[in-house]
Amino acid sequence: MKKLLSLLIATAMTISLCACGGAASGAADTSDAAGSDGKLNIKAGFICLHDENSTYDLNFITGAKAACEKLGIEGVFKTNIPEGQECYDAACELADQGCGYIFADSFGHEDYMIEAAKEYPDIQFCHATGTKAHTENLANFHNAFASIYEGRYLSGIAAGMKLNEMIADGKITEDQAKIGYVGAFTYAEVISGYTSYFLGARSVCPSATMEVTFTGSWYDETAEKEGANNLINDGCVLISQHADSMGSPTACENAGVFNSSYNGPTDNACPETYISYCKIDWEPYFEDSITKAANGEAIPTDYVGTLETGSVVIDHFGKNIAEGTEEAVEAARADIIAGKIHVFDTKTFTVDGAELTSYMADVDTDANYEGDHEVIVDGYFNESGDGLRSAPYFDLQIDGITLLDTAF
């Protein structure tokens, strides 16, 4: 019955399926893709791990609503969907409700989205942060991410400028320029994020070091607040995070410790400590992929949004930034786009005291997480590289960063 319904949906939208890997298998019939009012004939469904209380999920919901409004289509949202069979059930419900495009936002949703994609071959399924689209070879399953490590690097520059100001003002010494970072899990996505943030800070404040603690959850306000407080008590003078509540920023505001947030600015709630934020803006991806689904065009197997596409955003600084911060960030942003700066330039970091000349990353994820692709290209670690996968695979522990614990 499910397959029959999905076939009827596909027929109504006149979707001509395309080959996997981003190349169309033939010209799609788009004559009925838009109605007489110019609106697309498609309904989009969105599956979120949490709800608007999570900064991570709120960012997706905001982008999805903006894209749906712009495209003039209906968006159906399912929130607080765990990373389990509930995700498959939610995807099937959305398909049965007539959604021709279904998206899920959390890493652990992926296997269940793949299961649903196999059940409904005529519906397009897209997934953020996942790793398997390029090896599953399903024409209707796709992964998406963005070069957020570049946004983290730019936010790190703002942090490093603040550390320099604190040193110049005599508030800390050079060897006290210690950054704290609250992460959710010891996954490549988080490692890539805190490493790029650290490299950005150290590009302007060479004496910077970092300590990282993990909560073991994407959203746990109590654990995130406790993690930030532990870092502050250990001498960290500036905190950032890859976790989804206001726990860490609130702890920083209460302690008077400066903070770089993620997914959105926190200066309204934390005016005395907020410095900067960065985020992935998902609207460009939603607009592009939904339009392609409606028109029967190929959706990229792995999509990587960038600074140039407007998918990586750092656009709001707090009153507490050091003089010259915005200019320094903008200059670095231009150099990244021009290819003059590579965030993971191997000359800017060492691993166990040595410069990295070769590294086999786990791009084609397997049970043993074995490296399968060389990712050192032209002197830099090629994160989210063309022809590889969109989700991060930078999992190196570089010198200058100390992990206080782990959470896998």
C-alpha positions as CSV (number, residue, x, y, z in Angstrom):
1,M,0.0,0.0,0.0
2,K,2.8,2.4,0.9
3,K,4.6,1.8,-2.4
4,L,1.4,2.2,-4.3
5,L,0.7,5.5,-2.6
6,S,4.2,6.8,-3.3
7,L,3.8,5.9,-6.9
8,L,0.6,7.8,-7.1
9,I,2.3,10.8,-5.5
10,A,5.1,10.6,-7.9
11,T,2.8,10.4,-10.9
12,A,0.8,13.4,-9.7
13,M,4.0,15.5,-9.6
14,T,5.3,14.0,-12.9
15,I,8.7,13.3,-11.3
16,S,11.2,11.6,-13.6
17,L,13.8,10.0,-11.4
18,C,17.4,10.7,-12.0
19,A,20.6,8.7,-11.7
20,C,22.6,8.6,-8.5
21,G,25.6,10.8,-8.1
22,G,24.1,14.1,-9.3
23,A,23.9,13.4,-13.0
24,A,20.4,13.2,-14.6
25,S,19.6,10.0,-16.4
26,G,17.5,11.9,-18.9
27,A,15.5,15.1,-19.5
28,A,12.9,15.5,-16.8
29,D,9.3,16.3,-17.7
30,T,8.7,19.5,-15.7
31,S,5.6,20.6,-17.4
32,D,3.5,20.1,-14.3
33,A,6.2,21.1,-11.7
34,A,4.5,24.4,-11.1
35,G,0.8,25.2,-11.0
36,S,-0.9,28.1,-12.8
37,D,0.0,30.3,-9.8
38,G,3.7,29.5,-10.3
39,K,4.0,27.6,-7.1
40,L,5.7,24.2,-7.0
41,N,3.5,21.1,-6.8
42,I,5.2,19.5,-3.9
43,K,4.8,19.2,-0.2
44,A,7.9,19.0,2.0
45,G,8.3,17.1,5.3
46,F,10.9,17.8,8.0
47,I,12.0,15.5,10.8
48,C,13.8,17.2,13.7
49,L,15.6,15.5,16.7
50,H,14.3,18.2,19.1
51,D,12.1,21.3,18.8
52,E,12.6,25.0,18.8
53,N,14.1,24.9,22.3
54,S,17.2,23.4,20.7
55,T,19.4,26.0,18.9
56,Y,20.4,23.3,16.4
57,D,16.9,22.3,15.5
58,L,15.6,25.8,15.6
59,N,18.2,26.7,12.9
60,F,16.8,24.0,10.6
61,I,13.2,24.9,11.3
62,T,13.9,28.5,10.6
63,G,15.6,27.7,7.3
64,A,12.9,25.3,6.3
65,K,10.1,27.6,7.0
66,A,11.8,30.4,5.1
67,A,12.4,28.2,2.0
68,C,8.8,26.9,2.0
69,E,7.4,30.4,2.3
70,K,9.7,31.5,-0.6
71,L,8.7,28.6,-2.7
72,G,5.0,28.9,-1.8
73,I,4.7,25.3,-0.7
74,E,3.4,23.5,2.4
75,G,6.0,22.3,5.0
76,V,5.0,19.6,7.5
77,F,7.2,19.4,10.6
78,K,7.7,16.4,13.0
79,T,9.8,17.4,16.1
80,N,11.3,15.5,19.0
81,I,11.9,12.4,16.8
82,P,14.5,10.2,18.4
83,E,17.4,8.6,16.5
84,G,15.6,5.3,16.2
85,Q,12.7,3.5,14.6
86,E,10.6,6.5,15.4
87,C,12.4,8.3,12.5
88,Y,11.4,5.6,10.0
89,D,7.9,5.8,11.3
90,A,7.8,9.6,11.0
91,A,9.3,9.4,7.4
92,C,6.6,6.9,6.4
93,E,3.9,9.1,7.9
94,L,5.1,12.1,6.0
95,A,5.2,10.0,2.8
96,D,1.7,8.8,3.4
97,Q,0.6,12.4,3.9
98,G,1.7,13.3,0.4
99,C,5.2,14.7,1.0
100,G,7.4,14.3,-2.1
101,Y,10.5,15.6,-0.3
102,I,11.4,14.5,3.2
103,F,14.4,15.8,5.3
104,A,15.9,14.7,8.6
105,D,18.3,16.8,10.6
106,S,20.3,14.5,13.0
107,F,23.2,12.1,12.4
108,G,21.5,9.1,14.0
109,H,18.4,9.5,11.8
110,E,20.4,8.3,8.7
111,D,19.9,4.5,8.8
112,Y,16.1,5.0,9.3
113,M,15.9,7.5,6.4
114,I,17.7,5.0,4.2
115,E,15.2,2.3,5.2
116,A,12.3,4.7,4.3
117,A,14.0,5.7,1.0
118,K,14.1,2.0,0.0
119,E,10.4,1.7,0.9
120,Y,9.4,4.8,-1.1
121,P,11.7,4.9,-4.2
122,D,9.7,7.7,-5.8
123,I,10.1,10.2,-3.0
124,Q,13.3,12.2,-2.4
125,F,14.9,11.8,1.0
126,C,17.6,14.2,2.2
127,H,19.6,14.1,5.4
128,A,22.0,16.5,7.2
129,T,25.3,15.4,8.6
130,G,25.1,11.9,7.2
131,T,27.9,9.8,5.7
132,K,26.3,7.0,3.6
133,A,24.6,8.5,0.6
134,H,27.7,8.2,-1.6
135,T,28.0,4.5,-0.8
136,E,24.4,3.5,-0.6
137,N,23.8,4.3,-4.3
138,L,20.2,5.2,-3.9
139,A,18.9,7.7,-6.5
140,N,16.5,9.1,-3.9
141,F,18.7,9.4,-0.8
142,H,21.1,12.4,-0.3
143,N,23.4,13.9,2.3
144,A,24.0,17.6,2.9
145,F,26.3,19.6,5.0
146,A,28.3,22.9,4.7
147,S,31.9,24.0,5.2
148,I,31.0,25.2,8.7
149,Y,34.6,24.6,9.7
150,E,35.3,27.8,7.8
151,G,32.7,29.7,9.9
152,R,34.3,28.2,13.1
153,Y,37.7,29.4,12.0
154,L,36.4,32.9,11.5
155,S,34.6,32.8,14.8
156,G,37.9,31.6,16.3
157,I,39.7,34.7,14.9
158,A,37.2,36.9,16.9
159,A,38.1,34.8,20.0
160,G,41.8,35.2,19.4
161,M,41.5,38.9,19.0
162,K,39.7,39.0,22.3
163,L,42.5,37.0,23.9
164,N,45.0,39.4,22.6
165,E,43.1,42.3,24.0
166,M,42.9,40.6,27.4
167,I,46.7,40.1,27.3
168,A,47.4,43.7,26.2
169,D,45.1,44.9,29.1
170,G,47.0,42.8,31.6
171,K,44.0,40.7,32.5
172,I,45.7,37.5,31.6
173,T,49.2,36.5,30.6
174,E,50.1,34.9,27.2
175,D,50.3,31.5,28.8
176,Q,46.8,32.0,30.3
177,A,45.2,32.3,26.9
178,K,43.3,29.1,27.4
179,I,40.0,28.4,25.5
180,G,37.4,25.9,26.7
181,Y,35.1,24.0,24.4
182,V,31.9,22.1,25.3
183,G,31.3,19.3,22.7
184,A,28.5,16.8,22.5
185,F,30.3,13.7,21.2
186,T,33.8,12.8,20.2
187,Y,32.8,12.5,16.6
188,A,34.6,13.9,13.5
189,E,31.9,16.6,13.1
190,V,32.7,18.0,16.6
191,I,36.4,17.4,16.3
192,S,36.5,19.3,13.0
193,G,34.6,22.1,14.6
194,Y,36.7,22.7,17.7
195,T,39.9,22.2,15.8
196,S,39.0,24.8,13.2
197,Y,37.9,27.2,15.9
198,F,41.2,26.7,17.7
199,L,43.2,27.2,14.5
200,G,41.3,30.5,13.9
201,A,42.1,31.7,17.4
202,R,45.7,30.7,17.2
203,S,46.2,32.4,13.8
204,V,46.0,35.7,15.6
205,C,47.0,34.6,19.2
206,P,49.8,32.1,18.9
207,S,50.0,31.3,22.6
208,A,46.3,30.0,22.7
209,T,45.6,26.5,24.0
210,M,42.3,24.7,24.3
211,E,40.6,22.2,26.6
212,V,37.6,20.2,25.5
213,T,34.9,18.4,27.5
214,F,32.0,16.3,26.1
215,T,28.5,15.9,27.4
216,G,27.5,12.7,25.6
217,S,24.3,14.4,24.3
218,W,23.4,16.8,21.6
219,Y,21.0,18.6,23.9
220,D,21.4,18.5,27.7
221,E,21.3,22.0,29.3
222,T,22.4,20.8,32.7
223,A,25.4,18.9,31.4
224,E,26.4,21.7,29.0
225,K,26.3,24.2,31.9
226,E,28.3,21.9,34.1
227,G,30.8,21.3,31.4
228,A,31.3,25.1,30.9
229,N,31.6,25.7,34.6
230,N,34.3,22.9,34.9
231,L,36.3,24.5,32.1
232,I,36.0,28.0,33.7
233,N,37.1,26.5,37.0
234,D,40.1,25.0,35.2
235,G,41.2,28.4,34.0
236,C,39.6,28.7,30.6
237,V,39.0,32.4,29.9
238,L,36.8,32.1,26.8
239,I,34.4,29.3,25.9
240,S,32.7,28.0,22.8
241,Q,30.6,24.9,22.1
242,H,29.1,22.4,19.8
243,A,26.1,21.5,21.8
244,D,22.6,22.7,21.4
245,S,21.2,24.4,24.5
246,M,21.8,27.7,26.2
247,G,23.6,25.9,29.0
248,S,27.2,26.9,28.1
249,P,26.4,30.6,27.2
250,T,24.4,31.0,30.4
251,A,27.2,29.6,32.5
252,C,29.6,32.0,30.8
253,E,27.3,35.0,31.4
254,N,26.9,34.1,35.1
255,A,30.7,33.7,35.5
256,G,31.6,36.8,33.4
257,V,33.6,34.6,30.9
258,F,33.5,35.5,27.2
259,N,31.6,33.1,24.8
260,S,31.3,32.3,21.1
261,S,28.0,30.6,20.4
262,Y,26.8,28.3,17.6
263,N,23.6,28.3,15.5
264,G,22.6,31.8,16.6
265,P,23.7,34.9,18.5
266,T,23.1,34.9,22.2
267,D,23.7,38.6,23.0
268,N,20.0,39.1,24.0
269,A,20.4,36.6,26.8
270,C,24.1,37.0,27.5
271,P,24.9,40.7,26.6
272,E,28.0,41.0,28.8
273,T,29.9,37.9,27.4
274,Y,28.7,37.2,23.9
275,I,31.4,37.8,21.2
276,S,30.3,36.1,18.0
277,Y,28.6,33.1,16.5
278,C,28.5,31.1,13.3
279,K,25.9,28.8,11.8
280,I,24.9,26.9,8.7
281,D,22.1,28.6,6.9
282,W,20.0,25.8,5.5
283,E,17.6,27.9,3.5
284,P,19.8,27.8,0.3
285,Y,19.9,24.0,0.4
286,F,16.2,23.6,1.1
287,E,15.3,25.9,-1.7
288,D,17.6,24.2,-4.2
289,S,16.8,20.6,-3.3
290,I,13.1,21.0,-2.9
291,T,12.9,22.7,-6.3
292,K,14.9,19.9,-7.9
293,A,12.6,17.3,-6.3
294,A,9.6,19.1,-7.7
295,N,11.1,19.4,-11.1
296,G,12.4,15.8,-11.3
297,E,16.0,17.1,-11.4
298,A,18.9,15.3,-9.8
299,I,19.7,16.3,-6.2
300,P,23.4,16.1,-5.4
301,T,24.4,12.9,-3.6
302,D,26.5,15.1,-1.3
303,Y,25.9,18.8,-1.1
304,V,28.3,21.2,0.6
305,G,27.2,24.7,1.2
306,T,29.9,27.4,1.5
307,L,30.6,30.9,2.4
308,E,30.0,31.9,-1.2
309,T,26.6,30.2,-1.4
310,G,25.5,32.0,1.8
311,S,25.3,28.6,3.6
312,V,28.0,29.5,6.1
313,V,27.2,32.6,8.1
314,I,29.1,34.8,10.6
315,D,27.3,38.1,10.6
316,H,26.6,39.3,14.1
317,F,29.2,40.5,16.6
318,G,28.7,41.5,20.3
319,K,29.6,44.7,22.0
320,N,32.5,42.9,23.7
321,I,34.7,42.2,20.6
322,A,38.2,43.6,20.4
323,E,39.0,46.6,18.2
324,G,39.5,45.5,14.6
325,T,37.7,42.2,14.9
326,E,35.2,42.7,12.2
327,E,37.8,43.9,9.8
328,A,40.1,40.9,10.6
329,V,37.2,38.4,10.1
330,E,36.1,39.9,6.8
331,A,39.7,39.9,5.5
332,A,40.1,36.2,6.4
333,R,36.7,35.4,4.9
334,A,37.7,36.9,1.6
335,D,41.0,35.0,1.7
336,I,39.2,31.7,2.3
337,I,36.8,32.3,-0.6
338,A,39.8,33.2,-2.8
339,G,41.7,30.0,-1.8
340,K,44.5,32.0,0.0
341,I,43.6,30.4,3.4
342,H,42.9,26.8,3.9
343,V,41.6,26.2,7.4
344,F,43.5,22.9,7.9
345,D,46.8,24.0,6.3
346,T,49.2,21.4,7.6
347,K,51.9,24.1,8.2
348,T,49.7,25.6,10.9
349,F,49.4,22.5,13.2
350,T,51.3,19.4,14.3
351,V,50.2,16.0,15.5
352,D,52.5,14.5,18.1
353,G,55.0,17.1,17.3
354,A,55.2,16.4,13.6
355,E,53.8,18.0,10.5
356,L,51.2,15.9,8.7
357,T,52.2,14.9,5.2
358,S,49.7,12.1,4.6
359,Y,46.4,10.9,6.2
360,M,43.9,8.2,5.2
361,A,40.5,9.4,6.4
362,D,37.5,7.3,7.1
363,V,35.3,8.7,4.2
364,D,33.5,5.5,3.3
365,T,32.2,4.7,6.8
366,D,32.5,1.1,7.9
367,A,32.1,-0.8,11.1
368,N,35.8,-0.5,11.9
369,Y,36.1,3.2,10.9
370,E,39.2,2.4,8.8
371,G,40.8,5.1,6.7
372,D,40.1,4.7,3.0
373,H,40.9,8.0,1.2
374,E,44.1,10.1,1.2
375,V,42.9,13.6,2.2
376,I,46.1,15.6,2.4
377,V,46.0,17.6,-0.8
378,D,48.4,20.4,-1.8
379,G,49.5,20.9,1.8
380,Y,46.1,20.9,3.6
381,F,43.5,18.5,5.0
382,N,40.8,18.4,2.3
383,E,37.7,18.5,4.5
384,S,34.3,17.8,2.8
385,G,36.3,17.6,-0.5
386,D,34.8,17.3,-4.0
387,G,34.1,13.7,-4.9
388,L,34.3,12.5,-1.3
389,R,31.5,13.2,1.2
390,S,29.8,16.3,2.6
391,A,30.0,15.4,6.3
392,P,33.3,16.1,8.2
393,Y,35.9,13.4,8.5
394,F,38.6,15.4,10.2
395,D,39.2,13.3,13.4
396,L,42.8,14.2,14.2
397,Q,43.9,15.3,17.7
398,I,46.3,18.1,17.1
399,D,48.9,19.6,19.5
400,G,47.7,22.4,21.7
401,I,44.3,20.8,22.3
402,T,43.7,18.7,25.4
403,L,40.6,16.4,25.8
404,L,39.5,16.2,29.4
405,D,37.2,13.2,28.5
406,T,35.6,11.5,25.6
407,A,32.0,10.5,24.7
408,F,31.4,8.1,21.7
